[in-house]
């Protein structure tokens, strides 16, 4: 996958992660994209490292999407723990 594909995947994975974990979080569209792209990389790395299942290079692979969303959720939870509610 190219960089544009990773950004699109990250944007969508970050949006899905925010839908699964609603609430106030720092970011917005740019924050969601950054969390999603970083989450896609983290999810792919965790999958290859600990589950012995490297992420395929196909954009429409269900496992790639699952790893990206899971990585985005991990990062979103971590950011909420570290930063807390930024709108208090």
C-alpha positions as CSV (number, residue, x, y, z in Angstrom):
1,X,0.0,0.0,0.0
2,X,1.1,3.5,-0.7
3,X,1.2,6.4,1.7
4,X,-2.2,7.7,0.4
5,X,-3.7,4.3,1.1
6,X,-2.3,4.4,4.7
7,X,-3.7,7.9,5.3
8,X,-7.2,6.9,4.0
9,X,-7.0,3.7,6.1
10,X,-5.9,5.7,9.1
11,X,-8.6,8.3,8.7
12,X,-11.3,5.6,8.5
13,X,-9.8,3.5,11.3
14,X,-9.5,6.5,13.6
15,X,-13.1,7.4,12.9
16,X,-14.3,3.9,13.7
17,X,-12.2,3.9,16.9
18,X,-13.8,7.2,18.0
19,X,-17.2,5.7,17.2
20,X,-16.4,2.6,19.3
21,X,-15.0,4.7,22.1
22,X,-17.2,7.8,22.3
23,X,-16.4,10.8,24.4
24,X,-14.4,13.9,24.4
25,X,-10.9,13.5,23.1
26,X,-8.2,15.9,21.9
27,X,-7.9,16.1,18.1
28,X,-10.6,16.7,15.6
29,X,-10.2,15.6,12.0
30,X,-6.4,16.0,12.0
31,X,-6.1,14.3,15.4
32,X,-8.3,11.5,14.3
33,X,-6.2,11.0,11.2
34,X,-2.9,11.0,13.1
35,X,-4.3,8.6,15.7
36,X,-5.6,6.3,12.9
37,X,-2.4,6.3,10.9
38,X,-0.2,5.7,13.9
39,X,-2.7,3.1,15.1
40,X,-2.6,1.4,11.7
41,X,1.2,1.1,12.1
42,X,1.0,0.1,15.7
43,X,-1.6,-2.5,15.0
44,X,0.4,-3.9,12.1
45,X,3.5,-4.1,14.2
46,X,1.8,-5.8,17.1
47,X,0.1,-8.2,14.8
48,X,3.4,-9.2,13.1
49,X,5.4,-9.2,16.3
50,X,3.2,-11.0,18.8
51,X,0.5,-12.8,16.7
52,X,2.9,-14.0,14.1
53,X,0.6,-12.7,11.4
54,X,2.0,-9.9,9.2
55,X,-0.5,-7.5,7.8
56,X,-1.0,-8.0,4.1
57,X,-0.4,-5.2,1.6
58,X,-3.9,-5.4,0.2
59,X,-6.1,-2.4,1.1
60,X,-9.3,-4.4,1.3
61,X,-8.0,-7.2,3.6
62,X,-10.3,-7.5,6.6
63,X,-7.3,-8.4,8.8
64,X,-5.5,-5.2,7.9
65,X,-8.6,-3.2,8.8
66,X,-9.0,-5.1,12.1
67,X,-5.3,-4.5,13.1
68,X,-5.6,-0.8,12.1
69,X,-8.8,-0.3,14.2
70,X,-7.4,-2.2,17.2
71,X,-4.2,-0.2,17.0
72,X,-6.2,3.1,16.9
73,X,-8.2,2.0,19.9
74,X,-5.0,1.3,21.8
75,X,-3.6,4.7,21.0
76,X,-6.9,6.5,21.7
77,X,-7.2,4.8,25.1
78,X,-3.6,5.7,25.9
79,X,-4.1,9.3,24.8
80,X,-7.2,9.6,27.0
81,X,-5.3,8.2,30.0
82,X,-2.4,10.5,29.5
83,X,-4.2,13.7,28.5
84,X,-7.6,13.2,30.1
85,X,-10.6,15.3,29.2
86,X,-9.1,18.2,27.3
87,X,-12.3,20.3,27.4
88,X,-12.8,20.5,31.1
